[in-house]
Amino acid sequence: MARASREIWAKRVERWKDSGLSAKEFAAELDVSPKSLMFWKWKLRQLESTKGGQIAGGNKRQPRTARMAPHSFVQLVPTPAPPSMALELVLRDGLVLRVAPGFDEATLLQVASLLGAAR
C-alpha cells in the first residue's frame, strides 16, 4: 500500500470526526491501523497550531512559543503606584524635618549628624 499524503489523512480524520465512530471502527472501514488514525489526528492538530501549518526544518520539534496560536496575547494594564508618603521628623525643639520620597540616605545621615552636633 502506498503512503497517503497529509492531505489525504486530513480528509480521513475529518470524515472520522463527522462519523461518530470509534477509531477502531472507522479505521476498519478504511483498512488502516487505528493507531495511524489517532497519530494523524494528533499530528494534524499540531500542524494547525504552528504558523501556517508548516514545521520549519522538517520534523524538528518547535519551541513551545512557536506553537502558540498566532493571535494569543496577554494584556498588561498598569496600575497606579500607591502614593509614597513623605517622612516627617519632629524634633524636641519643634523643628520639623520633611524628607521627600526617594531621598538620598547619605544626605539624610549627614543632616541628622549636623543637627545632633548643633544641639
C-alpha positions as CSV (number, residue, x, y, z in Angstrom):
1,M,0.0,0.0,0.0
2,A,1.4,3.4,-0.9
3,R,1.9,6.1,1.7
4,A,-1.0,8.5,1.9
5,S,-0.3,12.3,1.9
6,R,-1.0,14.7,4.7
7,E,-4.0,16.0,2.7
8,I,-5.5,12.5,2.4
9,W,-5.1,11.9,6.1
10,A,-6.6,15.3,6.9
11,K,-9.7,14.3,4.9
12,R,-9.8,10.9,6.6
13,V,-9.6,12.5,10.1
14,E,-12.3,15.0,9.2
15,R,-14.6,12.2,7.9
16,W,-13.8,10.2,11.1
17,K,-14.8,13.2,13.3
18,D,-18.1,13.5,11.4
19,S,-18.8,9.8,11.5
20,G,-19.3,9.4,15.3
21,L,-17.4,6.1,15.0
22,S,-14.6,5.0,17.3
23,A,-11.1,5.0,15.9
24,K,-11.1,1.2,15.6
25,E,-14.4,1.1,13.8
26,F,-13.5,3.9,11.3
27,A,-10.0,2.5,10.7
28,A,-11.5,-0.9,9.9
29,E,-13.7,0.7,7.2
30,L,-10.6,2.4,5.7
31,D,-8.4,-0.7,6.1
32,V,-5.9,1.3,8.1
33,S,-4.5,0.9,11.6
34,P,-6.4,2.7,14.4
35,K,-3.0,3.8,15.7
36,S,-2.3,5.6,12.4
37,L,-5.7,7.3,12.5
38,M,-5.0,8.5,16.1
39,F,-1.5,9.6,15.2
40,W,-2.7,11.7,12.2
41,K,-5.4,13.3,14.3
42,W,-2.7,14.4,16.8
43,K,-0.2,15.3,14.0
44,L,-2.7,17.5,12.2
45,R,-3.7,19.3,15.4
46,Q,0.0,20.0,16.0
47,L,0.4,21.3,12.5
48,E,-2.7,23.6,12.8
49,S,-1.2,25.2,15.9
50,T,2.0,26.1,14.2
51,K,2.4,29.1,11.9
52,G,0.5,28.4,8.7
53,G,0.6,24.7,9.3
54,Q,4.3,24.5,8.4
55,I,7.0,22.9,10.5
56,A,10.3,24.6,9.7
57,G,13.3,22.3,9.3
58,G,11.4,19.1,8.7
59,N,10.3,17.1,11.7
60,K,12.3,19.1,14.3
61,R,10.4,19.9,17.4
62,Q,9.3,23.5,17.6
63,P,9.9,25.7,20.7
64,R,6.8,26.0,22.9
65,T,6.4,29.7,22.0
66,A,6.3,28.8,18.2
67,R,3.3,26.5,18.8
68,M,1.1,29.2,20.4
69,A,-1.9,30.4,18.5
70,P,-0.9,33.4,16.3
71,H,-3.5,35.7,17.9
72,S,-2.8,34.9,21.6
73,F,-1.8,37.8,23.8
74,V,-1.8,38.9,27.3
75,Q,-2.9,42.4,28.0
76,L,-1.0,44.2,30.7
77,V,-2.8,47.1,32.4
78,P,-0.6,49.4,34.5
79,T,-2.0,50.2,37.9
80,P,-1.1,53.4,39.6
81,A,1.5,53.0,42.3
82,P,0.4,53.9,45.8
83,P,1.4,57.4,46.7
84,S,4.6,57.4,48.6
85,M,4.5,59.1,51.9
86,A,7.0,61.8,52.8
87,L,8.8,61.2,56.0
88,E,8.4,63.9,58.6
89,L,10.6,64.1,61.7
90,V,9.6,66.5,64.5
91,L,12.5,67.2,66.8
92,R,12.2,68.1,70.5
93,D,12.6,71.8,70.0
94,G,9.7,71.9,67.4
95,L,12.0,71.8,64.4
96,V,10.3,69.8,61.6
97,L,12.4,67.9,59.0
98,R,10.4,66.7,56.0
99,V,12.1,64.1,53.8
100,A,10.6,63.6,50.3
101,P,10.1,60.1,48.8
102,G,13.3,58.9,47.0
103,F,15.6,60.8,49.4
104,D,19.3,60.2,49.4
105,E,20.1,58.2,52.5
106,A,23.7,59.5,52.8
107,T,22.5,63.1,52.7
108,L,19.9,62.4,55.4
109,L,22.5,60.9,57.7
110,Q,24.7,64.0,57.2
111,V,21.8,66.3,58.1
112,A,20.9,64.2,61.2
113,S,24.6,64.3,62.2
114,L,24.7,68.1,61.8
115,L,21.5,68.5,63.8
116,G,22.9,66.4,66.6
117,A,26.1,68.3,66.6
118,A,24.2,71.7,66.8
119,R,22.5,70.7,70.0
